Amino acid sequence: MPTTRILAVSGSLRATSLNTAVLTAASMLTPPETEIVFYSGLADLPAFNPDLDTGEPPRPVQILRHEIGKADGLLISAPEYARG
């Protein structure tokens, strides 16, 4: 049974995303005691606005916060634009 839970977040929504491919490759190299869980709700998240971050957040934000809370670590692969 896995003892370490890693939440993998791809910053790209493209079907053929290299960022998702990197996370998939990482999951194949993970030791058996580590579980990689892929977060799939990126497209549902609203744009971040600190002025609106009060009270009860939208359901997609609640889900992401819950998943982060259950994770022992985060693995984020974010797109690079124009060699930024």
Secondary structure, 3 states (H helix, E strand, C coil): CCCEEEEEEECCCCCCCHHHHHHHHHHHCCCCCEEEEECCCHHHCCCCCHHHCCCCCCHHHHHHHHHHHHCCEEEEECCCCCCC
